[in-house]
Amino acid sequence: LMQYVFVDIKICYQVKFISKDDTVTSSYYFYTKQMKLSLHWSE
């Protein structure tokens, strides 16, 4: 018996940019990927 499960993986990471006048700009990026997981088990 085999079943497929779809899992959404969301990755959030932050990037900070520091310019010459010491101003910090923060940017957030979201990355979403859908993975197909196959589950195997015996009955």
Backbone atoms as SQL, in Angstrom:
CREATE TABLE atoms (id INTEGER PRIMARY KEY, chain TEXT, resi INTEGER, resn TEXT, atom TEXT, x REAL, y REAL, z REAL);
INSERT INTO atoms VALUES
  (1, 'A', 1, 'LEU', 'N', 0.854, -1.195, 0.000),
  (2, 'A', 1, 'LEU', 'CA', 0.000, 0.000, 0.000),
  (3, 'A', 1, 'LEU', 'C', 0.888, 1.244, 0.000),
  (4, 'A', 2, 'MET', 'N', 0.559, 2.164, -0.870),
  (5, 'A', 2, 'MET', 'CA', 1.398, 3.347, -1.006),
  (6, 'A', 2, 'MET', 'C', 0.519, 4.590, -1.127),
  (7, 'A', 3, 'GLN', 'N', 0.919, 5.624, -0.460),
  (8, 'A', 3, 'GLN', 'CA', 0.157, 6.867, -0.462),
  (9, 'A', 3, 'GLN', 'C', 1.108, 8.043, -0.614),
  (10, 'A', 4, 'TYR', 'N', 0.626, 9.026, -1.348),
  (11, 'A', 4, 'TYR', 'CA', 1.446, 10.219, -1.552),
  (12, 'A', 4, 'TYR', 'C', 0.893, 11.372, -0.727),
  (13, 'A', 5, 'VAL', 'N', 1.787, 12.043, -0.045),
  (14, 'A', 5, 'VAL', 'CA', 1.398, 13.169, 0.794),
  (15, 'A', 5, 'VAL', 'C', 2.138, 14.409, 0.295),
  (16, 'A', 6, 'PHE', 'N', 1.377, 15.462, 0.081),
  (17, 'A', 6, 'PHE', 'CA', 1.984, 16.714, -0.373),
  (18, 'A', 6, 'PHE', 'C', 2.197, 17.632, 0.829),
  (19, 'A', 7, 'VAL', 'N', 3.420, 18.071, 0.986),
  (20, 'A', 7, 'VAL', 'CA', 3.781, 18.905, 2.126),
  (21, 'A', 7, 'VAL', 'C', 4.316, 20.237, 1.609),
  (22, 'A', 8, 'ASP', 'N', 3.757, 21.288, 2.131),
  (23, 'A', 8, 'ASP', 'CA', 4.248, 22.625, 1.787),
  (24, 'A', 8, 'ASP', 'C', 5.318, 23.048, 2.782),
  (25, 'A', 9, 'ILE', 'N', 6.464, 23.419, 2.265),
  (26, 'A', 9, 'ILE', 'CA', 7.562, 23.878, 3.114),
  (27, 'A', 9, 'ILE', 'C', 7.790, 25.360, 2.843),
  (28, 'A', 10, 'LYS', 'N', 7.682, 26.133, 3.899),
  (29, 'A', 10, 'LYS', 'CA', 7.897, 27.566, 3.768),
  (30, 'A', 10, 'LYS', 'C', 9.191, 27.948, 4.491),
  (31, 'A', 11, 'ILE', 'N', 10.051, 28.618, 3.773),
  (32, 'A', 11, 'ILE', 'CA', 11.327, 29.042, 4.342),
  (33, 'A', 11, 'ILE', 'C', 11.371, 30.569, 4.339),
  (34, 'A', 12, 'CYS', 'N', 11.625, 31.132, 5.497),
  (35, 'A', 12, 'CYS', 'CA', 11.726, 32.587, 5.611),
  (36, 'A', 12, 'CYS', 'C', 13.141, 32.936, 6.062),
  (37, 'A', 13, 'TYR', 'N', 13.776, 33.813, 5.318),
  (38, 'A', 13, 'TYR', 'CA', 15.095, 34.266, 5.740),
  (39, 'A', 13, 'TYR', 'C', 15.194, 35.771, 5.558),
  (40, 'A', 14, 'GLN', 'N', 16.006, 36.354, 6.368),
  (41, 'A', 14, 'GLN', 'CA', 16.122, 37.807, 6.408),
  (42, 'A', 14, 'GLN', 'C', 17.506, 38.236, 5.932),
  (43, 'A', 15, 'VAL', 'N', 17.515, 39.257, 5.102),
  (44, 'A', 15, 'VAL', 'CA', 18.775, 39.801, 4.603),
  (45, 'A', 15, 'VAL', 'C', 18.865, 41.265, 5.011),
  (46, 'A', 16, 'LYS', 'N', 19.967, 41.604, 5.629),
  (47, 'A', 16, 'LYS', 'CA', 20.162, 42.990, 6.051),
  (48, 'A', 16, 'LYS', 'C', 21.224, 43.649, 5.178),
  (49, 'A', 17, 'PHE', 'N', 20.876, 44.828, 4.700),
  (50, 'A', 17, 'PHE', 'CA', 21.818, 45.597, 3.902),
  (51, 'A', 17, 'PHE', 'C', 22.269, 46.811, 4.708),
  (52, 'A', 18, 'ILE', 'N', 23.574, 46.948, 4.853),
  (53, 'A', 18, 'ILE', 'CA', 24.115, 48.094, 5.584),
  (54, 'A', 18, 'ILE', 'C', 24.857, 48.986, 4.586),
  (55, 'A', 19, 'SER', 'N', 24.380, 50.194, 4.459),
  (56, 'A', 19, 'SER', 'CA', 24.997, 51.112, 3.500),
  (57, 'A', 19, 'SER', 'C', 26.096, 51.931, 4.179),
  (58, 'A', 20, 'LYS', 'N', 26.645, 52.848, 3.424),
  (59, 'A', 20, 'LYS', 'CA', 27.801, 53.595, 3.926),
  (60, 'A', 20, 'LYS', 'C', 27.429, 54.564, 5.042),
  (61, 'A', 21, 'ASP', 'N', 26.161, 54.986, 5.061),
  (62, 'A', 21, 'ASP', 'CA', 25.748, 55.931, 6.108),
  (63, 'A', 21, 'ASP', 'C', 25.075, 55.209, 7.278),
  (64, 'A', 22, 'ASP', 'N', 25.417, 53.924, 7.433),
  (65, 'A', 22, 'ASP', 'CA', 24.985, 53.118, 8.571),
  (66, 'A', 22, 'ASP', 'C', 23.467, 52.952, 8.665),
  (67, 'A', 23, 'THR', 'N', 22.811, 52.949, 7.537),
  (68, 'A', 23, 'THR', 'CA', 21.382, 52.657, 7.546),
  (69, 'A', 23, 'THR', 'C', 21.187, 51.186, 7.196),
  (70, 'A', 24, 'VAL', 'N', 20.328, 50.572, 7.945),
  (71, 'A', 24, 'VAL', 'CA', 20.102, 49.139, 7.777),
  (72, 'A', 24, 'VAL', 'C', 18.747, 48.923, 7.107),
  (73, 'A', 25, 'THR', 'N', 18.771, 48.205, 6.020),
  (74, 'A', 25, 'THR', 'CA', 17.535, 47.862, 5.328),
  (75, 'A', 25, 'THR', 'C', 17.318, 46.357, 5.440),
  (76, 'A', 26, 'SER', 'N', 16.216, 45.985, 6.030),
  (77, 'A', 26, 'SER', 'CA', 15.922, 44.572, 6.210),
  (78, 'A', 26, 'SER', 'C', 14.923, 44.120, 5.152),
  (79, 'A', 27, 'SER', 'N', 15.229, 43.008, 4.556),
  (80, 'A', 27, 'SER', 'CA', 14.326, 42.448, 3.559),
  (81, 'A', 27, 'SER', 'C', 13.997, 41.011, 3.941),
  (82, 'A', 28, 'TYR', 'N', 12.721, 40.687, 3.860),
  (83, 'A', 28, 'TYR', 'CA', 12.292, 39.335, 4.172),
  (84, 'A', 28, 'TYR', 'C', 11.924, 38.613, 2.881),
  (85, 'A', 29, 'TYR', 'N', 12.417, 37.407, 2.756),
  (86, 'A', 29, 'TYR', 'CA', 12.120, 36.615, 1.580),
  (87, 'A', 29, 'TYR', 'C', 11.390, 35.339, 2.012),
  (88, 'A', 30, 'PHE', 'N', 10.358, 35.023, 1.274),
  (89, 'A', 30, 'PHE', 'CA', 9.615, 33.805, 1.561),
  (90, 'A', 30, 'PHE', 'C', 9.767, 32.844, 0.390),
  (91, 'A', 31, 'TYR', 'N', 10.119, 31.628, 0.728),
  (92, 'A', 31, 'TYR', 'CA', 10.319, 30.613, -0.300),
  (93, 'A', 31, 'TYR', 'C', 9.417, 29.435, 0.015),
  (94, 'A', 32, 'THR', 'N', 8.548, 29.114, -0.910),
  (95, 'A', 32, 'THR', 'CA', 7.594, 28.028, -0.688),
  (96, 'A', 32, 'THR', 'C', 7.857, 26.918, -1.697),
  (97, 'A', 33, 'LYS', 'N', 7.989, 25.726, -1.189),
  (98, 'A', 33, 'LYS', 'CA', 8.204, 24.585, -2.062),
  (99, 'A', 33, 'LYS', 'C', 7.284, 23.454, -1.635),
  (100, 'A', 34, 'GLN', 'N', 6.691, 22.829, -2.618),
  (101, 'A', 34, 'GLN', 'CA', 5.802, 21.712, -2.312),
  (102, 'A', 34, 'GLN', 'C', 6.537, 20.406, -2.584),
  (103, 'A', 35, 'MET', 'N', 6.611, 19.581, -1.567),
  (104, 'A', 35, 'MET', 'CA', 7.291, 18.307, -1.701),
  (105, 'A', 35, 'MET', 'C', 6.280, 17.176, -1.736),
  (106, 'A', 36, 'LYS', 'N', 6.591, 16.193, -2.548),
  (107, 'A', 36, 'LYS', 'CA', 5.734, 15.011, -2.652),
  (108, 'A', 36, 'LYS', 'C', 6.409, 13.866, -1.910),
  (109, 'A', 37, 'LEU', 'N', 5.821, 13.500, -0.802),
  (110, 'A', 37, 'LEU', 'CA', 6.388, 12.437, 0.017),
  (111, 'A', 37, 'LEU', 'C', 5.605, 11.158, -0.210),
  (112, 'A', 38, 'SER', 'N', 6.321, 10.091, -0.467),
  (113, 'A', 38, 'SER', 'CA', 5.669, 8.800, -0.645),
  (114, 'A', 38, 'SER', 'C', 5.825, 7.975, 0.624),
  (115, 'A', 39, 'LEU', 'N', 4.710, 7.526, 1.138),
  (116, 'A', 39, 'LEU', 'CA', 4.713, 6.727, 2.361),
  (117, 'A', 39, 'LEU', 'C', 4.480, 5.267, 2.009),
  (118, 'A', 40, 'HIS', 'N', 5.379, 4.441, 2.489),
  (119, 'A', 40, 'HIS', 'CA', 5.264, 3.011, 2.238),
  (120, 'A', 40, 'HIS', 'C', 5.059, 2.285, 3.562),
  (121, 'A', 41, 'TRP', 'N', 4.118, 1.386, 3.573),
  (122, 'A', 41, 'TRP', 'CA', 3.979, 0.540, 4.746),
  (123, 'A', 41, 'TRP', 'C', 3.339, -0.774, 4.332),
  (124, 'A', 42, 'SER', 'N', 3.599, -1.782, 5.094),
  (125, 'A', 42, 'SER', 'CA', 3.077, -3.114, 4.801),
  (126, 'A', 42, 'SER', 'C', 1.976, -3.457, 5.785),
  (127, 'A', 43, 'GLU', 'N', 0.982, -4.153, 5.289),
  (128, 'A', 43, 'GLU', 'CA', -0.123, -4.536, 6.162),
  (129, 'A', 43, 'GLU', 'C', -0.058, -6.025, 6.454);
